[in-house]
Amino acid sequence: MRALPSSGMGRKTLEETTINMIDALQGQQAQLKRLLAQKVWISNAPKATLSEMKVQVAQIKALLAELEKNIQGQLQRGKKRPMAPKASTST
């Protein structure tokens, strides 16, 4: 009895699957390395202390108060200014 010749299809598919899995794992490894590097970069970033944040909040509040004062002043000046009479367009 003669053996049937092997087509090689099963072997090639297995090799391709192995290569695809290796590529996928290498891609995941590269992604994990990027994520770890990003985590280190973020953790090394300077952080404001609570007292620095309080100073910044106080500065922002002062700027907002000044802005509100300027807006109120402009509104008051607008009310005091007499309105110019509208030109009549009678025919």
TIMI-2910 file (N, C-alpha, C, CB; in pm, 1 decimal, decimal comma, always signed):
<rs>
+----------+----------+----------+----------+----------+----------+----------+----------+----------+----------+----------+----------+------+
!      n_x !      n_y !      n_z !     ca_x !     ca_y !     ca_z !      c_x !      c_y !      c_z !     cb_x !     cb_y !     cb_z ! resn !
+----------+----------+----------+----------+----------+----------+----------+----------+----------+----------+----------+----------+------+
!    +83,1 !   -117,4 !     +0,0 !     +0,0 !     +0,0 !     +0,0 !    +87,1 !   +123,1 !     +0,0 !    -94,3 !     +0,1 !   +119,2 !  Met !
!    +51,2 !   +218,7 !    -87,0 !   +129,4 !   +341,2 !   -100,2 !    +69,8 !   +451,5 !    -14,9 !   +136,6 !   +385,4 !   -246,5 !  Arg !
!   +156,1 !   +533,6 !    +43,0 !   +108,2 !   +648,1 !   +122,1 !    +70,3 !   +760,0 !    +26,3 !   +217,0 !   +696,9 !   +224,7 !  Ala !
!    -32,6 !   +831,0 !    +60,0 !    -73,8 !   +944,7 !    -21,7 !    +24,7 !  +1059,1 !     -3,7 !   -217,0 !   +990,1 !    +15,0 !  Leu !
!    +55,9 !  +1129,0 !   -108,6 !   +150,9 !  +1239,8 !    -94,9 !    +89,9 !  +1351,2 !     -9,6 !   +191,5 !  +1294,6 !   -234,3 !  Pro !
!   +172,3 !  +1407,4 !    +76,5 !   +127,2 !  +1516,2 !   +164,9 !   +120,9 !  +1645,5 !    +85,8 !   +221,7 !  +1532,2 !   +287,8 !  Ser !
!    +13,7 !  +1715,8 !   +102,6 !     -2,7 !  +1840,0 !    +27,2 !    +74,4 !  +1954,7 !    +90,3 !   -149,8 !  +1876,4 !    +17,0 !  Ser !
!   +110,1 !  +1942,7 !   +216,8 !   +184,1 !  +2048,8 !   +283,4 !    +95,0 !  +2161,2 !   +334,0 !   +286,6 !  +2104,7 !   +190,4 !  Gly !
!    -35,8 !  +2153,0 !   +312,2 !   -127,2 !  +2259,6 !   +352,9 !   -131,2 !  +2275,2 !   +504,4 !   -267,5 !  +2231,9 !   +299,9 !  Met !
!   -140,4 !  +2162,5 !   +575,5 !   -147,8 !  +2170,2 !   +720,4 !    -22,7 !  +2229,5 !   +781,7 !   -172,3 !  +2034,3 !   +777,8 !  Gly !
!    +91,0 !  +2194,0 !   +728,0 !   +218,7 !  +2243,0 !   +779,8 !   +232,5 !  +2392,1 !   +756,7 !   +335,5 !  +2168,9 !   +714,7 !  Arg !
!   +195,0 !  +2439,5 !   +638,6 !   +208,9 !  +2581,0 !   +606,7 !   +116,5 !  +2664,5 !   +694,2 !   +179,1 !  +2606,1 !   +458,2 !  Lys !
!     -3,3 !  +2618,5 !   +716,0 !    -98,4 !  +2690,4 !   +799,9 !    -46,1 !  +2699,9 !   +942,3 !   -235,6 !  +2621,7 !   +797,7 !  Thr !
!    +13,2 !  +2593,7 !   +993,7 !    +68,9 !  +2594,5 !  +1127,9 !   +184,4 !  +2693,9 !  +1137,6 !   +115,8 !  +2454,1 !  +1167,2 !  Leu !
!   +269,9 !  +2696,5 !  +1036,1 !   +382,4 !  +2790,1 !  +1035,4 !   +332,7 !  +2934,2 !  +1030,6 !   +475,2 !  +2761,9 !   +916,1 !  Glu !
!   +233,2 !  +2960,0 !   +946,9 !   +178,6 !  +3095,6 !   +938,2 !   +115,2 !  +3137,8 !  +1069,6 !    +75,9 !  +3104,8 !   +825,5 !  Glu !
!    +45,0 !  +3045,7 !  +1133,8 !    -18,9 !  +3075,3 !  +1262,3 !    +86,7 !  +3107,6 !  +1367,3 !   -106,2 !  +2956,6 !  +1308,9 !  Thr !
!   +194,1 !  +3029,0 !  +1367,8 !   +301,9 !  +3053,0 !  +1464,0 !   +364,9 !  +3189,1 !  +1441,1 !   +408,5 !  +2943,2 !  +1454,4 !  Thr !
!   +388,6 !  +3223,6 !  +1315,3 !   +447,8 !  +3353,5 !  +1283,3 !   +353,4 !  +3466,1 !  +1322,7 !   +481,6 !  +3362,4 !  +1133,6 !  Ile !
!   +223,9 !  +3450,7 !  +1295,1 !   +126,4 !  +3553,5 !  +1332,1 !   +121,3 !  +3572,0 !  +1483,2 !    -12,8 !  +3517,3 !  +1278,8 !  Asn !
!   +128,7 !  +3462,1 !  +1559,0 !   +126,2 !  +3471,5 !  +1704,8 !   +251,1 !  +3542,2 !  +1756,1 !   +114,6 !  +3331,8 !  +1767,7 !  Met !
!   +365,3 !  +3511,2 !  +1697,4 !   +490,3 !  +3575,5 !  +1738,8 !   +483,7 !  +3724,9 !  +1708,3 !   +612,3 !  +3510,6 !  +1667,5 !  Ile !
!   +434,0 !  +3761,5 !  +1591,2 !   +418,8 !  +3903,2 !  +1556,6 !   +325,8 !  +3974,0 !  +1654,5 !   +365,3 !  +3917,9 !  +1413,7 !  Asp !
!   +216,4 !  +3909,2 !  +1688,3 !   +120,2 !  +3968,9 !  +1781,0 !   +183,0 !  +3989,0 !  +1917,9 !     -5,0 !  +3881,3 !  +1792,8 !  Ala !
!   +256,5 !  +3889,8 !  +1965,9 !   +321,6 !  +3900,7 !  +2096,3 !   +428,6 !  +4009,5 !  +2096,2 !   +383,4 !  +3766,7 !  +2136,0 !  Leu !
!   +502,0 !  +4020,9 !  +1986,0 !   +602,5 !  +4126,3 !  +1977,0 !   +536,0 !  +4263,9 !  +1976,7 !   +688,4 !  +4108,2 !  +1850,6 !  Gln !
!   +422,3 !  +4274,6 !  +1908,8 !   +348,5 !  +4400,5 !  +1908,7 !   +298,6 !  +4436,4 !  +2047,3 !   +231,7 !  +4392,9 !  +1812,6 !  Gly !
!   +248,3 !  +4336,3 !  +2120,6 !   +201,6 !  +4360,1 !  +2256,9 !   +316,6 !  +4400,1 !  +2348,6 !   +131,8 !  +4235,8 !  +2311,7 !  Gln !
!   +430,7 !  +4337,3 !  +2328,5 !   +548,2 !  +4370,5 !  +2409,2 !   +589,7 !  +4515,4 !  +2384,7 !   +665,4 !  +4274,7 !  +2377,1 !  Gln !
!   +589,8 !  +4558,0 !  +2259,6 !   +626,6 !  +4696,2 !  +2227,3 !   +525,9 !  +4793,6 !  +2288,5 !   +634,2 !  +4716,2 !  +2073,9 !  Ala !
!   +397,5 !  +4758,4 !  +2283,1 !   +294,1 !  +4845,1 !  +2340,4 !   +310,2 !  +4855,1 !  +2491,9 !   +153,6 !  +4792,2 !  +2305,2 !  Gln !
!   +337,9 !  +4744,5 !  +2558,0 !   +358,5 !  +4746,5 !  +2702,9 !   +480,3 !  +4831,0 !  +2740,2 !   +375,2 !  +4603,6 !  +2756,3 !  Leu !
!   +585,1 !  +4822,7 !  +2660,9 !   +703,5 !  +4904,9 !  +2687,2 !   +669,1 !  +5053,5 !  +2675,9 !   +817,6 !  +4868,6 !  +2589,3 !  Lys !
!   +588,4 !  +5089,1 !  +2574,1 !   +547,3 !  +5229,3 !  +2558,7 !   +463,8 !  +5274,7 !  +2677,3 !   +468,1 !  +5248,6 !  +2428,4 !  Arg !
!   +370,9 !  +5189,3 !  +2721,3 !   +285,5 !  +5224,2 !  +2834,5 !   +366,7 !  +5241,7 !  +2962,4 !   +178,7 !  +5117,2 !  +2854,9 !  Leu !
!   +463,5 !  +5153,5 !  +2984,7 !   +548,1 !  +5166,9 !  +3103,1 !   +631,3 !  +5294,0 !  +3096,3 !   +639,5 !  +5045,0 !  +3117,9 !  Leu !
!   +684,7 !  +5325,4 !  +2979,6 !   +762,7 !  +5448,5 !  +2964,5 !   +675,0 !  +5570,2 !  +2988,8 !   +826,2 !  +5456,0 !  +2824,5 !  Ala !
!   +550,8 !  +5565,3 !  +2941,5 !   +458,6 !  +5677,2 !  +2961,2 !   +426,3 !  +5692,8 !  +3110,2 !   +328,2 !  +5656,0 !  +2879,2 !  Gln !
!   +405,6 !  +5582,4 !  +3179,5 !   +375,8 !  +5586,9 !  +3322,3 !   +492,0 !  +5651,8 !  +3397,2 !   +348,3 !  +5444,6 !  +3377,3 !  Lys !
!   +613,5 !  +5614,8 !  +3364,2 !   +731,2 !  +5673,1 !  +3429,0 !   +739,3 !  +5820,6 !  +3397,4 !   +860,1 !  +5601,7 !  +3384,5 !  Val !
!   +712,7 !  +5858,8 !  +3273,7 !   +718,0 !  +5999,7 !  +3232,8 !   +616,7 !  +6081,5 !  +3312,0 !   +691,2 !  +6013,8 !  +3081,2 !  Trp !
!   +495,1 !  +6028,8 !  +3328,0 !   +390,7 !  +6099,5 !  +3401,6 !   +427,5 !  +6108,8 !  +3549,3 !   +254,5 !  +6029,1 !  +3384,4 !  Ile !
!   +477,6 !  +6000,7 !  +3607,2 !   +509,5 !  +6003,1 !  +3749,9 !   +628,0 !  +6093,6 !  +3779,7 !   +538,4 !  +5862,4 !  +3799,7 !  Ser !
!   +715,0 !  +6118,8 !  +3682,1 !   +828,8 !  +6207,4 !  +3702,9 !   +793,8 !  +6354,2 !  +3679,0 !   +942,5 !  +6166,8 !  +3612,2 !  Asn !
!   +673,4 !  +6381,7 !  +3631,6 !   +633,8 !  +6519,8 !  +3604,7 !   +621,9 !  +6595,4 !  +3736,6 !   +499,6 !  +6525,2 !  +3526,0 !  Ala !
!   +659,4 !  +6723,6 !  +3736,2 !   +649,7 !  +6800,9 !  +3860,1 !   +503,7 !  +6817,8 !  +3901,8 !   +716,5 !  +6938,8 !  +3843,2 !  Pro !
!   +482,2 !  +6812,5 !  +4030,8 !   +347,0 !  +6825,7 !  +4083,7 !   +341,5 !  +6949,2 !  +4172,3 !   +304,3 !  +6698,3 !  +4162,7 !  Lys !
!   +233,7 !  +7025,2 !  +4158,5 !   +216,0 !  +7142,5 !  +4242,1 !   +176,4 !  +7097,5 !  +4382,7 !   +109,3 !  +7238,4 !  +4181,7 !  Ala !
!   +231,2 !  +7164,2 !  +4481,3 !   +191,9 !  +7133,5 !  +4618,5 !    +58,7 !  +7200,7 !  +4647,3 !   +300,5 !  +7179,5 !  +4720,0 !  Thr !
!     -2,6 !  +7161,3 !  +4755,7 !   -131,9 !  +7217,0 !  +4792,4 !   -121,9 !  +7367,8 !  +4812,9 !   -185,0 !  +7149,5 !  +4919,0 !  Leu !
!    -14,2 !  +7413,3 !  +4876,3 !     +0,5 !  +7557,4 !  +4899,4 !    +16,6 !  +7632,8 !  +4767,3 !   +121,2 !  +7584,9 !  +4991,0 !  Ser !
!    +87,7 !  +7573,8 !  +4670,6 !   +101,1 !  +7638,2 !  +4539,2 !    -33,8 !  +7647,3 !  +4469,5 !   +200,8 !  +7561,2 !  +4450,9 !  Glu !
!   -113,6 !  +7540,6 !  +4482,7 !   -246,6 !  +7542,0 !  +4421,0 !   -334,9 !  +7647,5 !  +4486,0 !   -312,9 !  +7403,6 !  +4431,9 !  Met !
!   -325,8 !  +7662,5 !  +4618,1 !   -404,7 !  +7764,5 !  +4686,9 !   -367,0 !  +7904,4 !  +4639,4 !   -385,4 !  +7753,6 !  +4838,4 !  Lys !
!   -238,0 !  +7928,5 !  +4619,6 !   -192,5 !  +8058,3 !  +4569,2 !   -248,0 !  +8082,5 !  +4429,2 !    -37,9 !  +8065,5 !  +4568,0 !  Val !
!   -244,0 !  +7980,3 !  +4343,6 !   -297,4 !  +7994,0 !  +4208,0 !   -446,7 !  +8022,1 !  +4209,6 !   -269,4 !  +7868,1 !  +4127,0 !  Gln !
!   -520,9 !  +7954,5 !  +4296,9 !   -665,2 !  +7977,2 !  +4307,3 !   -691,4 !  +8120,7 !  +4353,5 !   -730,5 !  +7875,3 !  +4405,4 !  Val !
!   -614,5 !  +8169,0 !  +4449,9 !   -631,0 !  +8306,3 !  +4498,5 !   -603,3 !  +8406,8 !  +4386,4 !   -537,0 !  +8333,0 !  +4618,4 !  Ala !
!   -501,3 !  +8381,0 !  +4305,3 !   -470,1 !  +8470,4 !  +4192,8 !   -583,4 !  +8471,2 !  +4090,8 !   -338,5 !  +8427,9 !  +4124,8 !  Gln !
!   -637,5 !  +8355,1 !  +4061,9 !   -748,7 !  +8346,1 !  +3965,7 !   -870,7 !  +8418,9 !  +4019,3 !   -783,9 !  +8198,4 !  +3935,7 !  Ile !
!   -899,2 !  +8403,3 !  +4149,2 !  -1013,0 !  +8473,4 !  +4209,0 !   -994,1 !  +8624,6 !  +4200,4 !  -1031,6 !  +8430,6 !  +4355,5 !  Lys !
!   -872,2 !  +8671,3 !  +4223,6 !   -845,2 !  +8815,1 !  +4215,0 !   -865,3 !  +8864,7 !  +4072,1 !   -701,7 !  +8846,4 !  +4262,8 !  Ala !
!   -820,2 !  +8788,5 !  +3975,1 !   -839,3 !  +8827,3 !  +3834,6 !   -986,9 !  +8829,2 !  +3797,8 !   -763,6 !  +8731,6 !  +3741,6 !  Leu !
!  -1061,8 !  +8732,3 !  +3845,6 !  -1205,4 !  +8728,8 !  +3817,8 !  -1276,9 !  +8848,0 !  +3881,7 !  -1266,3 !  +8597,2 !  +3868,7 !  Leu !
!  -1238,1 !  +8883,1 !  +4004,9 !  -1299,1 !  +8997,8 !  +4072,1 !  -1269,6 !  +9126,2 !  +3995,1 !  -1247,9 !  +9009,4 !  +4217,2 !  Ala !
!  -1145,6 !  +9140,8 !  +3947,1 !  -1109,2 !  +9259,5 !  +3869,3 !  -1187,7 !  +9264,1 !  +3738,0 !   -957,4 !  +9261,0 !  +3840,9 !  Glu !
!  -1202,0 !  +9151,1 !  +3673,1 !  -1277,3 !  +9144,0 !  +3549,0 !  -1424,0 !  +9179,7 !  +3573,2 !  -1265,5 !  +9003,8 !  +3487,2 !  Leu !
!  -1481,7 !  +9127,7 !  +3679,6 !  -1620,8 !  +9158,3 !  +3712,5 !  -1637,5 !  +9307,8 !  +3740,7 !  -1667,3 !  +9075,1 !  +3834,2 !  Glu !
!  -1542,0 !  +9365,5 !  +3812,2 !  -1546,5 !  +9509,5 !  +3842,9 !  -1542,1 !  +9591,4 !  +3713,7 !  -1428,4 !  +9549,7 !  +3936,1 !  Lys !
!  -1454,9 !  +9553,8 !  +3620,8 !  -1444,8 !  +9625,4 !  +3492,4 !  -1573,8 !  +9613,6 !  +3411,9 !  -1326,9 !  +9571,1 !  +3410,0 !  Asn !
!  -1634,2 !  +9495,2 !  +3411,7 !  -1759,8 !  +9476,0 !  +3338,1 !  -1870,0 !  +9561,0 !  +3400,3 !  -1801,1 !  +9326,3 !  +3337,3 !  Ile !
!  -1879,3 !  +9562,1 !  +3533,1 !  -1981,2 !  +9643,1 !  +3600,8 !  -1960,0 !  +9791,3 !  +3571,1 !  -1978,0 !  +9618,3 !  +3753,4 !  Gln !
!  -1834,0 !  +9834,9 !  +3568,8 !  -1804,6 !  +9974,8 !  +3536,1 !  -1848,7 ! +10010,4 !  +3395,5 !  -1656,1 ! +10002,5 !  +3551,5 !  Gly !
!  -1823,5 !  +9921,8 !  +3301,7 !  -1865,8 !  +9947,7 !  +3163,6 !  -2017,8 !  +9951,5 !  +3153,2 !  -1809,1 !  +9840,7 !  +3068,6 !  Gln !
!  -2085,3 !  +9863,8 !  +3226,0 !  -2231,8 !  +9864,2 !  +3224,3 !  -2286,2 !  +9993,7 !  +3284,0 !  -2287,0 !  +9742,9 !  +3301,6 !  Leu !
!  -2226,8 ! +10041,9 !  +3392,0 !  -2272,5 ! +10165,9 !  +3455,2 !  -2248,5 ! +10285,8 !  +3363,1 !  -2200,7 ! +10187,3 !  +3590,1 !  Gln !
!  -2132,5 ! +10288,1 !  +3297,9 !  -2104,5 ! +10398,1 !  +3204,0 !  -2201,7 ! +10395,5 !  +3086,9 !  -1959,5 ! +10389,7 !  +3152,1 !  Arg !
!  -2240,6 ! +10276,1 !  +3045,5 !  -2336,8 ! +10263,0 !  +2936,0 !  -2473,8 ! +10315,0 !  +2974,5 !  -2347,7 ! +10118,4 !  +2892,5 !  Gly !
!  -2512,3 ! +10298,4 !  +3099,7 !  -2642,8 ! +10347,1 !  +3146,1 !  -2644,3 ! +10498,0 !  +3159,1 !  -2679,1 ! +10283,8 !  +3279,8 !  Lys !
!  -2532,9 ! +10557,6 !  +3198,9 !  -2525,9 ! +10702,4 !  +3219,4 !  -2519,2 ! +10777,6 !  +3087,8 !  -2405,5 ! +10737,7 !  +3304,7 !  Lys !
!  -2465,7 ! +10717,9 !  +2984,9 !  -2449,4 ! +10782,9 !  +2855,5 !  -2587,0 ! +10797,9 !  +2790,5 !  -2352,6 ! +10701,7 !  +2763,6 !  Arg !
!  -2622,3 ! +10919,4 !  +2751,1 !  -2753,5 ! +10937,3 !  +2687,1 !  -2755,8 ! +10867,7 !  +2552,4 !  -2786,9 ! +11087,2 !  +2670,3 !  Pro !
!  -2870,0 ! +10816,5 !  +2522,4 !  -2888,1 ! +10748,0 !  +2395,4 !  -2900,5 ! +10852,1 !  +2285,4 !  -3012,6 ! +10655,2 !  +2398,7 !  Met !
!  -2834,2 ! +10829,5 !  +2175,8 !  -2845,4 ! +10920,8 !  +2061,7 !  -2982,0 ! +10902,5 !  +1999,1 !  -2732,4 ! +10895,7 !  +1956,9 !  Ala !
!  -3047,4 ! +11016,2 !  +1960,4 !  -3179,5 ! +11000,8 !  +1898,4 !  -3168,0 ! +10927,5 !  +1765,8 !  -3246,2 ! +11137,9 !  +1877,4 !  Pro !
!  -3266,2 ! +10842,8 !  +1742,5 !  -3267,1 ! +10766,5 !  +1617,0 !  -3310,1 ! +10859,2 !  +1504,3 !  -3362,3 ! +10642,1 !  +1626,4 !  Lys !
!  -3245,9 ! +10842,7 !  +1393,4 !  -3282,8 ! +10923,2 !  +1275,5 !  -3413,3 ! +10871,9 !  +1221,6 !  -3172,5 ! +10918,6 !  +1165,3 !  Ala !
!  -3502,8 ! +10965,4 !  +1195,6 !  -3632,6 ! +10922,9 !  +1140,6 !  -3620,3 ! +10900,8 !   +992,3 !  -3742,6 ! +11026,9 !  +1169,8 !  Ser !
!  -3690,8 ! +10803,3 !   +946,6 !  -3687,2 ! +10769,4 !   +803,7 !  -3827,2 ! +10782,6 !   +746,3 !  -3631,8 ! +10625,1 !   +781,0 !  Thr !
!  -3888,3 ! +10901,9 !   +768,2 !  -4024,8 ! +10920,7 !   +715,7 !  -4019,3 ! +10956,8 !   +569,5 !  -4100,3 ! +11029,9 !   +794,1 !  Ser !
!  -4119,2 ! +10917,4 !   +498,8 !  -4125,3 ! +10947,3 !   +354,7 !  -4241,8 ! +11032,6 !   +320,6 !  -4131,4 ! +10821,6 !   +273,9 !  Thr !
+----------+----------+----------+----------+----------+----------+----------+----------+----------+----------+----------+----------+------+
</rs>
